[in-house]
Amino acid sequence: MVYLDTGCLVKLYYPERESAAVADAVIGEQIAFTALHDLEIVTAMQLKVFRGEATSEQVVAAMGLVQGDIAAGKLVESPIDWRSTFREAVRLAQTHAALTGCRSLDTLHCALAKAISPGAFMSSDERQIKLARAAGLRVLAI
């Protein structure tokens, strides 16, 4: 199983510059999918409409692909102990934010990945990549 940050997850379902690299990296892999992913992908897709980068129809089609991958077991909804995960995110922020410049959601994604224990953590965000490495995650940088 691989954990994708939201930027990489969006690239998997909507064409962006690094979409092909993300798709190639997850061939044959299950992908962790949490409530945070659900919120963030919906928000990211709606922001594409707001910015004029996508039409509502394109977003509906992309979200249909997400739902299809959930139904097919490609995206695996992972049960999370949210209280413990937020505690770990706070610990990561206290330990690494001043050194990496990571933001709250960066730390939360890394804490979620630690809780799920995937084979790899994928991101294209340099700050988040530094944090993930510092947290002991195996990183696939895109």
N, CA, C and O atoms as CSV, one atom per row, in Angstrom:
chain,resi,resn,atom,element,x,y,z
A,1,MET,N,N,0.851,-1.183,0.000
A,1,MET,CA,C,0.000,0.000,0.000
A,1,MET,C,C,0.889,1.235,0.000
A,1,MET,O,O,1.968,1.243,0.592
A,2,VAL,N,N,0.418,2.274,-0.672
A,2,VAL,CA,C,1.142,3.538,-0.741
A,2,VAL,C,C,0.217,4.656,-0.241
A,2,VAL,O,O,-0.997,4.619,-0.442
A,3,TYR,N,N,0.819,5.635,0.408
A,3,TYR,CA,C,0.083,6.797,0.900
A,3,TYR,C,C,0.441,7.981,0.009
A,3,TYR,O,O,1.616,8.321,-0.127
A,4,LEU,N,N,-0.561,8.610,-0.598
A,4,LEU,CA,C,-0.341,9.797,-1.424
A,4,LEU,C,C,-0.813,11.023,-0.669
A,4,LEU,O,O,-1.900,11.019,-0.091
A,5,ASP,N,N,0.002,12.083,-0.670
A,5,ASP,CA,C,-0.526,13.335,-0.154
A,5,ASP,C,C,-1.575,13.817,-1.144
A,5,ASP,O,O,-1.689,13.274,-2.242
A,6,THR,N,N,-2.333,14.825,-0.766
A,6,THR,CA,C,-3.452,15.263,-1.594
A,6,THR,C,C,-3.007,15.753,-2.963
A,6,THR,O,O,-3.690,15.504,-3.957
A,7,GLY,N,N,-1.880,16.442,-3.033
A,7,GLY,CA,C,-1.397,16.923,-4.320
A,7,GLY,C,C,-1.200,15.785,-5.304
A,7,GLY,O,O,-1.567,15.900,-6.474
A,8,CYS,N,N,-0.619,14.684,-4.836
A,8,CYS,CA,C,-0.409,13.524,-5.710
A,8,CYS,C,C,-1.727,12.815,-6.004
A,8,CYS,O,O,-1.936,12.333,-7.117
A,9,LEU,N,N,-2.610,12.748,-5.023
A,9,LEU,CA,C,-3.903,12.109,-5.247
A,9,LEU,C,C,-4.688,12.852,-6.325
A,9,LEU,O,O,-5.288,12.222,-7.195
A,10,VAL,N,N,-4.691,14.170,-6.277
A,10,VAL,CA,C,-5.383,14.964,-7.304
A,10,VAL,C,C,-4.765,14.687,-8.670
A,10,VAL,O,O,-5.487,14.538,-9.656
A,11,LYS,N,N,-3.449,14.618,-8.737
A,11,LYS,CA,C,-2.757,14.356,-10.008
A,11,LYS,C,C,-3.167,13.007,-10.601
A,11,LYS,O,O,-3.129,12.822,-11.818
A,12,LEU,N,N,-3.551,12.085,-9.753
A,12,LEU,CA,C,-3.967,10.771,-10.224
A,12,LEU,C,C,-5.329,10.833,-10.918
A,12,LEU,O,O,-5.606,10.022,-11.802
A,13,TYR,N,N,-6.171,11.774,-10.532
A,13,TYR,CA,C,-7.541,11.817,-11.038
A,13,TYR,C,C,-7.854,13.019,-11.929
A,13,TYR,O,O,-8.922,13.085,-12.537
A,14,TYR,N,N,-6.923,13.961,-12.003
A,14,TYR,CA,C,-7.135,15.118,-12.873
A,14,TYR,C,C,-5.804,15.458,-13.526
A,14,TYR,O,O,-4.795,15.564,-12.829
A,15,PRO,N,N,-5.773,15.632,-14.841
A,15,PRO,CA,C,-4.497,15.834,-15.523
A,15,PRO,C,C,-3.755,17.086,-15.070
A,15,PRO,O,O,-4.264,18.203,-15.156
A,16,GLU,N,N,-2.551,16.864,-14.591
A,16,GLU,CA,C,-1.634,17.934,-14.200
A,16,GLU,C,C,-0.246,17.542,-14.688
A,16,GLU,O,O,-0.048,16.457,-15.235
A,17,ARG,N,N,0.695,18.426,-14.485
A,17,ARG,CA,C,2.052,18.231,-15.015
A,17,ARG,C,C,2.671,16.898,-14.606
A,17,ARG,O,O,3.318,16.261,-15.437
A,18,GLU,N,N,2.505,16.462,-13.395
A,18,GLU,CA,C,3.167,15.238,-12.917
A,18,GLU,C,C,2.226,14.038,-12.841
A,18,GLU,O,O,2.545,13.038,-12.198
A,19,SER,N,N,1.076,14.133,-13.491
A,19,SER,CA,C,0.077,13.053,-13.417
A,19,SER,C,C,0.619,11.712,-13.894
A,19,SER,O,O,0.386,10.687,-13.254
A,20,ALA,N,N,1.332,11.710,-15.001
A,20,ALA,CA,C,1.850,10.447,-15.535
A,20,ALA,C,C,2.829,9.788,-14.562
A,20,ALA,O,O,2.811,8.568,-14.397
A,21,ALA,N,N,3.671,10.580,-13.924
A,21,ALA,CA,C,4.636,10.032,-12.970
A,21,ALA,C,C,3.927,9.407,-11.775
A,21,ALA,O,O,4.330,8.347,-11.296
A,22,VAL,N,N,2.874,10.060,-11.291
A,22,VAL,CA,C,2.114,9.509,-10.166
A,22,VAL,C,C,1.434,8.211,-10.590
A,22,VAL,O,O,1.500,7.210,-9.877
A,23,ALA,N,N,0.786,8.227,-11.742
A,23,ALA,CA,C,0.090,7.029,-12.223
A,23,ALA,C,C,1.061,5.862,-12.391
A,23,ALA,O,O,0.748,4.734,-12.007
A,24,ASP,N,N,2.222,6.124,-12.955
A,24,ASP,CA,C,3.226,5.066,-13.132
A,24,ASP,C,C,3.685,4.498,-11.788
A,24,ASP,O,O,3.916,3.295,-11.662
A,25,ALA,N,N,3.813,5.364,-10.795
A,25,ALA,CA,C,4.328,4.937,-9.482
A,25,ALA,C,C,3.343,4.075,-8.701
A,25,ALA,O,O,3.754,3.322,-7.819
A,26,VAL,N,N,2.057,4.171,-9.006
A,26,VAL,CA,C,1.065,3.425,-8.219
A,26,VAL,C,C,0.469,2.236,-8.964
A,26,VAL,O,O,-0.480,1.613,-8.487
A,27,ILE,N,N,1.022,1.922,-10.129
A,27,ILE,CA,C,0.510,0.760,-10.873
A,27,ILE,C,C,0.611,-0.481,-9.988
A,27,ILE,O,O,1.673,-0.800,-9.454
A,28,GLY,N,N,-0.509,-1.164,-9.850
A,28,GLY,CA,C,-0.546,-2.401,-9.073
A,28,GLY,C,C,-0.564,-2.212,-7.567
A,28,GLY,O,O,-0.551,-3.193,-6.823
A,29,GLU,N,N,-0.594,-0.970,-7.105
A,29,GLU,CA,C,-0.580,-0.677,-5.661
A,29,GLU,C,C,-1.970,-0.273,-5.178
A,29,GLU,O,O,-2.727,0.379,-5.897
A,30,GLN,N,N,-2.289,-0.667,-3.962
A,30,GLN,CA,C,-3.451,-0.093,-3.302
A,30,GLN,C,C,-3.013,1.245,-2.713
A,30,GLN,O,O,-1.845,1.435,-2.372
A,31,ILE,N,N,-3.961,2.163,-2.601
A,31,ILE,CA,C,-3.668,3.514,-2.125
A,31,ILE,C,C,-4.514,3.778,-0.885
A,31,ILE,O,O,-5.732,3.595,-0.900
A,32,ALA,N,N,-3.855,4.210,0.190
A,32,ALA,CA,C,-4.577,4.557,1.419
A,32,ALA,C,C,-5.490,5.749,1.143
A,32,ALA,O,O,-5.101,6.691,0.452
A,33,PHE,N,N,-6.695,5.702,1.682
A,33,PHE,CA,C,-7.663,6.779,1.493
A,33,PHE,C,C,-8.346,7.030,2.827
A,33,PHE,O,O,-9.002,6.147,3.382
A,34,THR,N,N,-8.182,8.255,3.337
A,34,THR,CA,C,-8.733,8.608,4.643
A,34,THR,C,C,-9.800,9.690,4.491
A,34,THR,O,O,-10.023,10.206,3.396
A,35,ALA,N,N,-10.447,10.021,5.588
A,35,ALA,CA,C,-11.430,11.108,5.584
A,35,ALA,C,C,-10.768,12.431,5.192
A,35,ALA,O,O,-11.405,13.280,4.568
A,36,LEU,N,N,-9.501,12.610,5.553
A,36,LEU,CA,C,-8.787,13.827,5.146
A,36,LEU,C,C,-8.622,13.861,3.631
A,36,LEU,O,O,-8.828,14.906,3.014
A,37,HIS,N,N,-8.255,12.741,3.026
A,37,HIS,CA,C,-8.160,12.683,1.567
A,37,HIS,C,C,-9.498,13.044,0.919
A,37,HIS,O,O,-9.554,13.811,-0.042
A,38,ASP,N,N,-10.559,12.481,1.462
A,38,ASP,CA,C,-11.898,12.738,0.925
A,38,ASP,C,C,-12.203,14.240,0.943
A,38,ASP,O,O,-12.619,14.805,-0.069
A,39,LEU,N,N,-11.997,14.871,2.074
A,39,LEU,CA,C,-12.236,16.313,2.191
A,39,LEU,C,C,-11.337,17.097,1.246
A,39,LEU,O,O,-11.806,17.982,0.530
A,40,GLU,N,N,-10.063,16.779,1.243
A,40,GLU,CA,C,-9.125,17.573,0.459
A,40,GLU,C,C,-9.288,17.390,-1.040
A,40,GLU,O,O,-9.113,18.354,-1.785
A,41,ILE,N,N,-9.615,16.200,-1.512
A,41,ILE,CA,C,-9.772,16.039,-2.951
A,41,ILE,C,C,-11.031,16.744,-3.441
A,41,ILE,O,O,-11.037,17.337,-4.519
A,42,VAL,N,N,-12.096,16.678,-2.646
A,42,VAL,CA,C,-13.311,17.415,-3.017
A,42,VAL,C,C,-13.017,18.910,-3.064
A,42,VAL,O,O,-13.397,19.591,-4.016
A,43,THR,N,N,-12.346,19.416,-2.046
A,43,THR,CA,C,-12.014,20.840,-2.001
A,43,THR,C,C,-11.106,21.231,-3.154
A,43,THR,O,O,-11.343,22.246,-3.809
A,44,ALA,N,N,-10.068,20.442,-3.412
A,44,ALA,CA,C,-9.132,20.750,-4.494
A,44,ALA,C,C,-9.840,20.771,-5.842
A,44,ALA,O,O,-9.567,21.638,-6.672
A,45,MET,N,N,-10.735,19.837,-6.061
A,45,MET,CA,C,-11.457,19.799,-7.335
A,45,MET,C,C,-12.398,21.003,-7.469
A,45,MET,O,O,-12.506,21.597,-8.542
A,46,GLN,N,N,-13.062,21.348,-6.394
A,46,GLN,CA,C,-13.964,22.511,-6.453
A,46,GLN,C,C,-13.175,23.804,-6.650
A,46,GLN,O,O,-13.655,24.727,-7.308
A,47,LEU,N,N,-11.982,23.875,-6.092
A,47,LEU,CA,C,-11.130,25.047,-6.316
A,47,LEU,C,C,-10.695,25.145,-7.774
A,47,LEU,O,O,-10.496,26.246,-8.286
A,48,LYS,N,N,-10.548,24.019,-8.440
A,48,LYS,CA,C,-10.229,24.046,-9.872
A,48,LYS,C,C,-11.364,24.728,-10.643
A,48,LYS,O,O,-11.109,25.490,-11.576
A,49,VAL,N,N,-12.596,24.460,-10.263
A,49,VAL,CA,C,-13.743,25.129,-10.891
A,49,VAL,C,C,-13.699,26.619,-10.566
A,49,VAL,O,O,-13.858,27.453,-11.457
A,50,PHE,N,N,-13.486,26.956,-9.310
A,50,PHE,CA,C,-13.435,28.353,-8.871
A,50,PHE,C,C,-12.380,29.142,-9.654
A,50,PHE,O,O,-12.615,30.282,-10.054
A,51,ARG,N,N,-11.222,28.522,-9.866
A,51,ARG,CA,C,-10.117,29.199,-10.556
A,51,ARG,C,C,-10.250,29.160,-12.078
A,51,ARG,O,O,-9.440,29.763,-12.782
A,52,GLY,N,N,-11.247,28.470,-12.584
A,52,GLY,CA,C,-11.417,28.352,-14.023
A,52,GLY,C,C,-10.494,27.332,-14.659
A,52,GLY,O,O,-10.298,27.350,-15.874
A,53,GLU,N,N,-9.926,26.447,-13.863
A,53,GLU,CA,C,-9.015,25.413,-14.370
A,53,GLU,C,C,-9.755,24.159,-14.818
A,53,GLU,O,O,-9.188,23.321,-15.518
A,54,ALA,N,N,-11.014,24.024,-14.419
A,54,ALA,CA,C,-11.814,22.852,-14.760
A,54,ALA,C,C,-13.281,23.260,-14.801
A,54,ALA,O,O,-13.694,24.242,-14.184
A,55,THR,N,N,-14.049,22.481,-15.541
A,55,THR,CA,C,-15.489,22.685,-15.549
A,55,THR,C,C,-16.125,21.794,-14.483
A,55,THR,O,O,-15.501,20.851,-13.995
A,56,SER,N,N,-17.345,22.096,-14.135
A,56,SER,CA,C,-18.067,21.250,-13.173
A,56,SER,C,C,-18.186,19.829,-13.701
A,56,SER,O,O,-18.095,18.870,-12.935
A,57,GLU,N,N,-18.386,19.690,-14.995
A,57,GLU,CA,C,-18.520,18.361,-15.593
A,57,GLU,C,C,-17.208,17.577,-15.472
A,57,GLU,O,O,-17.225,16.376,-15.204
A,58,GLN,N,N,-16.093,18.246,-15.668
A,58,GLN,CA,C,-14.796,17.568,-15.525
A,58,GLN,C,C,-14.580,17.104,-14.091
A,58,GLN,O,O,-14.071,16.009,-13.854
A,59,VAL,N,N,-14.965,17.934,-13.145
A,59,VAL,CA,C,-14.815,17.571,-11.731
A,59,VAL,C,C,-15.729,16.405,-11.372
A,59,VAL,O,O,-15.317,15.487,-10.664
A,60,VAL,N,N,-16.959,16.438,-11.856
A,60,VAL,CA,C,-17.879,15.323,-11.597
A,60,VAL,C,C,-17.291,14.029,-12.166
A,60,VAL,O,O,-17.348,12.984,-11.517
A,61,ALA,N,N,-16.735,14.093,-13.360
A,61,ALA,CA,C,-16.126,12.905,-13.970
A,61,ALA,C,C,-14.938,12.414,-13.144
A,61,ALA,O,O,-14.802,11.213,-12.910
A,62,ALA,N,N,-14.081,13.329,-12.702
A,62,ALA,CA,C,-12.919,12.952,-11.895
A,62,ALA,C,C,-13.355,12.315,-10.578
A,62,ALA,O,O,-12.791,11.305,-10.157
A,63,MET,N,N,-14.347,12.898,-9.936
A,63,MET,CA,C,-14.815,12.347,-8.664
A,63,MET,C,C,-15.498,10.996,-8.869
A,63,MET,O,O,-15.490,10.153,-7.972
A,64,GLY,N,N,-16.085,10.788,-10.040
A,64,GLY,CA,C,-16.635,9.470,-10.364
A,64,GLY,C,C,-15.540,8.416,-10.428
A,64,GLY,O,O,-15.733,7.277,-10.004
A,65,LEU,N,N,-14.384,8.810,-10.964
A,65,LEU,CA,C,-13.236,7.894,-11.000
A,65,LEU,C,C,-12.771,7.546,-9.587
A,65,LEU,O,O,-12.433,6.397,-9.303
A,66,VAL,N,N,-12.757,8.544,-8.706
A,66,VAL,CA,C,-12.385,8.300,-7.298
A,66,VAL,C,C,-13.344,7.286,-6.688
A,66,VAL,O,O,-12.911,6.306,-6.081
A,67,GLN,N,N,-14.645,7.519,-6.848
A,67,GLN,CA,C,-15.640,6.609,-6.273
A,67,GLN,C,C,-15.509,5.202,-6.870
A,67,GLN,O,O,-15.681,4.204,-6.171
A,68,GLY,N,N,-15.203,5.137,-8.165
A,68,GLY,CA,C,-14.994,3.833,-8.792
A,68,GLY,C,C,-13.805,3.098,-8.208
A,68,GLY,O,O,-13.854,1.882,-8.021
A,69,ASP,N,N,-12.733,3.829,-7.917
A,69,ASP,CA,C,-11.548,3.195,-7.333
A,69,ASP,C,C,-11.772,2.789,-5.881
A,69,ASP,O,O,-11.170,1.823,-5.411
A,70,ILE,N,N,-12.625,3.509,-5.168
A,70,ILE,CA,C,-12.994,3.075,-3.812
A,70,ILE,C,C,-13.769,1.765,-3.909
A,70,ILE,O,O,-13.477,0.808,-3.191
A,71,ALA,N,N,-14.757,1.727,-4.800
A,71,ALA,CA,C,-15.576,0.522,-4.961
A,71,ALA,C,C,-14.741,-0.671,-5.417
A,71,ALA,O,O,-15.011,-1.804,-5.019
A,72,ALA,N,N,-13.727,-0.423,-6.251
A,72,ALA,CA,C,-12.889,-1.501,-6.779
A,72,ALA,C,C,-11.790,-1.938,-5.811
A,72,ALA,O,O,-11.112,-2.936,-6.057
A,73,GLY,N,N,-11.608,-1.199,-4.714
A,73,GLY,CA,C,-10.570,-1.556,-3.748
A,73,GLY,C,C,-9.196,-1.014,-4.088
A,73,GLY,O,O,-8.217,-1.394,-3.445
A,74,LYS,N,N,-9.088,-0.137,-5.079
A,74,LYS,CA,C,-7.810,0.524,-5.399
A,74,LYS,C,C,-7.497,1.569,-4.337
A,74,LYS,O,O,-6.365,1.663,-3.861
A,75,LEU,N,N,-8.506,2.352,-3.969
A,75,LEU,CA,C,-8.402,3.277,-2.836
A,75,LEU,C,C,-8.980,2.555,-1.630
A,75,LEU,O,O,-10.142,2.149,-1.639
A,76,VAL,N,N,-8.173,2.399,-0.601
A,76,VAL,CA,C,-8.572,1.622,0.568
A,76,VAL,C,C,-8.837,2.566,1.735
A,76,VAL,O,O,-7.939,3.253,2.221
A,77,GLU,N,N,-10.078,2.581,2.164
A,77,GLU,CA,C,-10.431,3.421,3.299
A,77,GLU,C,C,-9.851,2.803,4.565
A,77,GLU,O,O,-10.146,1.662,4.920
A,78,SER,N,N,-9.018,3.594,5.229
A,78,SER,CA,C,-8.278,3.102,6.383
A,78,SER,C,C,-8.895,3.619,7.674
A,78,SER,O,O,-9.092,4.826,7.819
A,79,PRO,N,N,-9.206,2.723,8.622
A,79,PRO,CA,C,-9.708,3.185,9.909
A,79,PRO,C,C,-8.587,3.893,10.671
A,79,PRO,O,O,-7.458,3.403,10.724
A,80,ILE,N,N,-8.899,5.022,11.248
A,80,ILE,CA,C,-7.897,5.857,11.906
A,80,ILE,C,C,-8.346,6.193,13.329
A,80,ILE,O,O,-9.512,6.510,13.565
A,81,ASP,N,N,-7.416,6.120,14.260
A,81,ASP,CA,C,-7.625,6.656,15.602
A,81,ASP,C,C,-7.214,8.134,15.514
A,81,ASP,O,O,-6.041,8.478,15.659
A,82,TRP,N,N,-8.199,8.984,15.278
A,82,TRP,CA,C,-7.922,10.390,14.992
A,82,TRP,C,C,-7.259,11.105,16.161
A,82,TRP,O,O,-6.400,11.960,15.945
A,83,ARG,N,N,-7.634,10.780,17.381
A,83,ARG,CA,C,-7.027,11.444,18.543
A,83,ARG,C,C,-5.526,11.169,18.602
A,83,ARG,O,O,-4.728,12.088,18.787
A,84,SER,N,N,-5.147,9.906,18.445
A,84,SER,CA,C,-3.725,9.550,18.459
A,84,SER,C,C,-2.994,10.148,17.265
A,84,SER,O,O,-1.842,10.567,17.377
A,85,THR,N,N,-3.665,10.184,16.131
A,85,THR,CA,C,-3.043,10.728,14.928
A,85,THR,C,C,-2.778,12.221,15.083
A,85,THR,O,O,-1.720,12.707,14.681
A,86,PHE,N,N,-3.717,12.944,15.656
A,86,PHE,CA,C,-3.491,14.374,15.882
A,86,PHE,C,C,-2.386,14.599,16.915
A,86,PHE,O,O,-1.608,15.545,16.793
A,87,ARG,N,N,-2.315,13.738,17.928
A,87,ARG,CA,C,-1.211,13.850,18.891
A,87,ARG,C,C,0.137,13.681,18.194
A,87,ARG,O,O,1.085,14.417,18.469
A,88,GLU,N,N,0.212,12.703,17.289
A,88,GLU,CA,C,1.447,12.478,16.544
A,88,GLU,C,C,1.740,13.667,15.636
A,88,GLU,O,O,2.898,14.057,15.490
A,89,ALA,N,N,0.722,14.243,15.032
A,89,ALA,CA,C,0.923,15.423,14.182
A,89,ALA,C,C,1.480,16.584,15.002
A,89,ALA,O,O,2.368,17.302,14.542
A,90,VAL,N,N,0.966,16.766,16.201
A,90,VAL,CA,C,1.486,17.819,17.079
A,90,VAL,C,C,2.945,17.535,17.419
A,90,VAL,O,O,3.775,18.444,17.409
A,91,ARG,N,N,3.257,16.282,17.720
A,91,ARG,CA,C,4.644,15.920,18.032
A,91,ARG,C,C,5.557,16.198,16.838
A,91,ARG,O,O,6.645,16.750,17.000
A,92,LEU,N,N,5.113,15.818,15.651
A,92,LEU,CA,C,5.909,16.083,14.449
A,92,LEU,C,C,6.110,17.578,14.242
A,92,LEU,O,O,7.202,18.011,13.874
A,93,ALA,N,N,5.078,18.362,14.473
A,93,ALA,CA,C,5.197,19.813,14.322
A,93,ALA,C,C,6.183,20.383,15.339
A,93,ALA,O,O,7.021,21.220,15.001
A,94,GLN,N,N,6.077,19.927,16.578
A,94,GLN,CA,C,6.992,20.425,17.615
A,94,GLN,C,C,8.438,20.069,17.299
A,94,GLN,O,O,9.352,20.853,17.554
A,95,THR,N,N,8.631,18.901,16.751
A,95,THR,CA,C,9.974,18.402,16.493
A,95,THR,C,C,10.574,18.912,15.187
A,95,THR,O,O,11.781,19.138,15.104
A,96,HIS,N,N,9.729,19.097,14.159
A,96,HIS,CA,C,10.267,19.327,12.822
A,96,HIS,C,C,9.823,20.600,12.102
A,96,HIS,O,O,10.468,20.988,11.128
A,97,ALA,N,N,8.765,21.256,12.531
A,97,ALA,CA,C,8.242,22.396,11.762
A,97,ALA,C,C,9.252,23.525,11.627
A,97,ALA,O,O,9.357,24.131,10.560
A,98,ALA,N,N,9.991,23.817,12.679
A,98,ALA,CA,C,10.967,24.911,12.620
A,98,ALA,C,C,12.122,24.588,11.675
A,98,ALA,O,O,12.780,25.494,11.163
A,99,LEU,N,N,12.366,23.303,11.444
A,99,LEU,CA,C,13.471,22.897,10.572
A,99,LEU,C,C,13.040,22.674,9.125
A,99,LEU,O,O,13.827,22.882,8.201
A,100,THR,N,N,11.792,22.251,8.927
A,100,THR,CA,C,11.338,21.894,7.581
A,100,THR,C,C,10.401,22.919,6.956
A,100,THR,O,O,10.233,22.942,5.737
A,101,GLY,N,N,9.788,23.767,7.781
A,101,GLY,CA,C,8.794,24.711,7.262
A,101,GLY,C,C,7.470,24.059,6.947
A,101,GLY,O,O,6.644,24.638,6.242
A,102,CYS,N,N,7.254,22.854,7.461
A,102,CYS,CA,C,6.016,22.135,7.173
A,102,CYS,C,C,4.814,22.824,7.817
A,102,CYS,O,O,4.928,23.500,8.839
A,103,ARG,N,N,3.669,22.628,7.188
A,103,ARG,CA,C,2.417,23.209,7.657
A,103,ARG,C,C,1.608,22.163,8.399
A,103,ARG,O,O,1.990,20.994,8.449
A,104,SER,N,N,0.500,22.579,8.972
A,104,SER,CA,C,-0.350,21.675,9.751
A,104,SER,C,C,-0.784,20.456,8.949
A,104,SER,O,O,-0.689,19.329,9.434
A,105,LEU,N,N,-1.260,20.672,7.725
A,105,LEU,CA,C,-1.721,19.529,6.938
A,105,LEU,C,C,-0.568,18.623,6.520
A,105,LEU,O,O,-0.759,17.418,6.354
A,106,ASP,N,N,0.629,19.189,6.347
A,106,ASP,CA,C,1.805,18.346,6.086
A,106,ASP,C,C,2.022,17.386,7.246
A,106,ASP,O,O,2.235,16.190,7.048
A,107,THR,N,N,1.964,17.925,8.455
A,107,THR,CA,C,2.198,17.080,9.625
A,107,THR,C,C,1.074,16.069,9.796
A,107,THR,O,O,1.317,14.930,10.195
A,108,LEU,N,N,-0.151,16.477,9.498
A,108,LEU,CA,C,-1.267,15.542,9.627
A,108,LEU,C,C,-1.149,14.408,8.614
A,108,LEU,O,O,-1.389,13.250,8.956
A,109,HIS,N,N,-0.784,14.722,7.375
A,109,HIS,CA,C,-0.594,13.653,6.384
A,109,HIS,C,C,0.511,12.688,6.829
A,109,HIS,O,O,0.352,11.473,6.714
A,110,CYS,N,N,1.609,13.212,7.326
A,110,CYS,CA,C,2.698,12.334,7.785
A,110,CYS,C,C,2.270,11.496,8.984
A,110,CYS,O,O,2.625,10.321,9.073
A,111,ALA,N,N,1.518,12.080,9.898
A,111,ALA,CA,C,1.022,11.326,11.048
A,111,ALA,C,C,0.043,10.236,10.602
A,111,ALA,O,O,0.065,9.124,11.131
A,112,LEU,N,N,-0.809,10.553,9.636
A,112,LEU,CA,C,-1.727,9.541,9.099
A,112,LEU,C,C,-0.947,8.404,8.444
A,112,LEU,O,O,-1.252,7.229,8.646
A,113,ALA,N,N,0.048,8.765,7.671
A,113,ALA,CA,C,0.859,7.731,7.018
A,113,ALA,C,C,1.540,6.844,8.057
A,113,ALA,O,O,1.596,5.625,7.892
A,114,LYS,N,N,2.054,7.446,9.117
A,114,LYS,CA,C,2.683,6.638,10.165
A,114,LYS,C,C,1.670,5.684,10.792
A,114,LYS,O,O,2.006,4.541,11.100
A,115,ALA,N,N,0.434,6.144,10.982
A,115,ALA,CA,C,-0.604,5.309,11.584
A,115,ALA,C,C,-0.986,4.148,10.663
A,115,ALA,O,O,-1.262,3.043,11.129
A,116,ILE,N,N,-1.000,4.405,9.370
A,116,ILE,CA,C,-1.383,3.387,8.388
A,116,ILE,C,C,-0.222,2.448,8.085
A,116,ILE,O,O,-0.431,1.274,7.779
A,117,SER,N,N,0.997,2.961,8.169
A,117,SER,CA,C,2.219,2.202,7.911
A,117,SER,C,C,2.274,1.639,6.489
A,117,SER,O,O,2.367,0.427,6.297
A,118,PRO,N,N,2.217,2.532,5.496
A,118,PRO,CA,C,2.273,2.072,4.104
A,118,PRO,C,C,3.703,1.700,3.712
A,118,PRO,O,O,4.655,1.981,4.439
A,119,GLY,N,N,3.830,1.069,2.558
A,119,GLY,CA,C,5.155,0.760,2.042
A,119,GLY,C,C,5.904,2.002,1.612
A,119,GLY,O,O,7.134,2.027,1.621
A,120,ALA,N,N,5.149,3.057,1.226
A,120,ALA,CA,C,5.781,4.296,0.772
A,120,ALA,C,C,4.819,5.465,0.949
A,120,ALA,O,O,3.601,5.297,0.992
A,121,PHE,N,N,5.400,6.637,1.049
A,121,PHE,CA,C,4.683,7.911,1.160
A,121,PHE,C,C,5.059,8.732,-0.065
A,121,PHE,O,O,6.243,8.958,-0.315
A,122,MET,N,N,4.067,9.184,-0.834
A,122,MET,CA,C,4.345,9.918,-2.053
A,122,MET,C,C,3.902,11.375,-1.933
A,122,MET,O,O,2.791,11.680,-1.500
A,123,SER,N,N,4.819,12.265,-2.334
A,123,SER,CA,C,4.547,13.699,-2.307
A,123,SER,C,C,5.394,14.393,-3.358
A,123,SER,O,O,6.418,13.872,-3.799
A,124,SER,N,N,4.950,15.573,-3.749
A,124,SER,CA,C,5.769,16.428,-4.610
A,124,SER,C,C,6.101,17.736,-3.889
A,124,SER,O,O,6.678,18.647,-4.483
A,125,ASP,N,N,5.739,17.823,-2.620
A,125,ASP,CA,C,5.962,19.015,-1.806
A,125,ASP,C,C,7.271,18.855,-1.034
A,125,ASP,O,O,7.389,17.970,-0.187
A,126,GLU,N,N,8.245,19.703,-1.325
A,126,GLU,CA,C,9.578,19.560,-0.719
A,126,GLU,C,C,9.547,19.616,0.810
A,126,GLU,O,O,10.248,18.849,1.469
A,127,ARG,N,N,8.749,20.506,1.371
A,127,ARG,CA,C,8.683,20.580,2.845
A,127,ARG,C,C,8.117,19.296,3.425
A,127,ARG,O,O,8.616,18.773,4.422
A,128,GLN,N,N,7.066,18.796,2.784
A,128,GLN,CA,C,6.447,17.578,3.280
A,128,GLN,C,C,7.374,16.378,3.097
A,128,GLN,O,O,7.400,15.482,3.941
A,129,ILE,N,N,8.122,16.354,2.019
A,129,ILE,CA,C,9.093,15.279,1.789
A,129,ILE,C,C,10.148,15.284,2.892
A,129,ILE,O,O,10.492,14.226,3.418
A,130,LYS,N,N,10.665,16.454,3.248
A,130,LYS,CA,C,11.647,16.542,4.338
A,130,LYS,C,C,11.058,16.033,5.640
A,130,LYS,O,O,11.707,15.288,6.374
A,131,LEU,N,N,9.822,16.436,5.926
A,131,LEU,CA,C,9.164,15.987,7.147
A,131,LEU,C,C,8.952,14.479,7.133
A,131,LEU,O,O,9.227,13.804,8.124
A,132,ALA,N,N,8.465,13.948,6.016
A,132,ALA,CA,C,8.204,12.507,5.929
A,132,ALA,C,C,9.482,11.708,6.164
A,132,ALA,O,O,9.470,10.696,6.865
A,133,ARG,N,N,10.574,12.164,5.578
A,133,ARG,CA,C,11.853,11.469,5.802
A,133,ARG,C,C,12.266,11.549,7.259
A,133,ARG,O,O,12.719,10.561,7.837
A,134,ALA,N,N,12.111,12.727,7.854
A,134,ALA,CA,C,12.464,12.900,9.264
A,134,ALA,C,C,11.586,12.041,10.161
A,134,ALA,O,O,12.016,11.623,11.236
A,135,ALA,N,N,10.359,11.776,9.726
A,135,ALA,CA,C,9.423,10.950,10.507
A,135,ALA,C,C,9.662,9.460,10.297
A,135,ALA,O,O,8.996,8.626,10.910
A,136,GLY,N,N,10.620,9.128,9.427
A,136,GLY,CA,C,10.952,7.720,9.215
A,136,GLY,C,C,10.146,7.026,8.134
A,136,GLY,O,O,10.166,5.799,8.034
A,137,LEU,N,N,9.440,7.798,7.324
A,137,LEU,CA,C,8.662,7.196,6.232
A,137,LEU,C,C,9.545,6.981,4.999
A,137,LEU,O,O,10.458,7.767,4.745
A,138,ARG,N,N,9.281,5.945,4.252
A,138,ARG,CA,C,9.957,5.723,2.969
A,138,ARG,C,C,9.258,6.625,1.958
A,138,ARG,O,O,8.050,6.502,1.754
A,139,VAL,N,N,9.981,7.505,1.338
A,139,VAL,CA,C,9.403,8.546,0.486
A,139,VAL,C,C,9.617,8.253,-0.993
A,139,VAL,O,O,10.709,7.885,-1.425
A,140,LEU,N,N,8.543,8.427,-1.754
A,140,LEU,CA,C,8.608,8.456,-3.209
A,140,LEU,C,C,8.358,9.909,-3.599
A,140,LEU,O,O,7.219,10.375,-3.555
A,141,ALA,N,N,9.397,10.618,-3.976
A,141,ALA,CA,C,9.266,12.026,-4.349
A,141,ALA,C,C,8.926,12.123,-5.824
A,141,ALA,O,O,9.564,11.483,-6.660
A,142,ILE,N,N,7.929,12.917,-6.139
A,142,ILE,CA,C,7.497,13.127,-7.528
A,142,ILE,C,C,7.922,14.533,-7.939
A,142,ILE,O,O,7.671,14.948,-9.071
